Amino acid sequence: MKATTTTTNVFAIFILFAFIFNHLPSLATAELVDTDGNLIRNGGLYYILPVFRGNGGGIGRTSTGNETCPLTVVQQRSEVDNGLPIIISSPFRIGFLYEGLPLDLSFSFVPLCTPTPSKWTLVKGLLEGEGATVKLTGFYENEVQGWFEIRKHLDDYKLSFCASSNNNCMDVGVKRDDEGNRLLVATEDNPFVVNFKKATSSYSA
């Protein structure tokens, strides 16, 4: 019995270290930088802004479909609107972030109608997104388990979502619904190209 328990523990430790090794930044992995050229901090507060101006602003949230609370992550309609500050964090205990790390993205401000943290997730099977739409976690049964990543796109960045069931990653793009909302959705060929501006406060109206 002891031998079996020891073997099981060793195997579990091996799997844990293999996961960490595969996701920790290597020497060839680039550090992420903000619009001021500073390294992006783990747990830091940033506005996620479009690189190509003139077609919407930063990232915020709104109510879509039958929602009575702003659960849908969207690009703001006005290009002068930076959106809401977003916490960008990795579960790894490191000071700064790198390309390809598993990340949590969440709004720093939690509206009164949402009892859970404003963490992002992907929800599939919604007609509004005709695929999978970025929402706040904790409200839909058909959430996709996984994590976000920031990846290089030419000289800028793009967001990706990776499903934990198969490690398949898709880019995050923008799609307009019938109400004119710019939904953040999973896409295979049209990523939302972004950069990151350091936010100075947790909430901006």
TAVEN-V48279 format. One line per field, one symbol per residue. psi: psi as a letter, one per 40 degrees, with the letter a starting at -180 (. if undefined). burial: + if it has 9 or more other ideal C-beta (glycine too) atoms within 8 Angstrom, else -. Layout:
psi = ???
burial = ???
This chain:
psi = ddddddddddddddddddddddeihidehiiiiaeeeiihiheihihhiidhiefibahaiihibeheigehhihidheeheaiihhhiieigidiiiieihihhiidhhideheiifiiihhiehddefbhihiiieeidfihhaiiihiihbeaiiiihhhedeehhiihahhhaeeeigihihieegihhiihhhieiehh.
burial = -------------------+--+-+---+-++-+----++-+-+++++++-----++++++-++--+-++++++++--+-++++++++++-+---++++++++++++++----+-+-++++++--+-++--++++++-+---++-++++++----++++++++-----+++++++-+---+++++++---+++++++++------
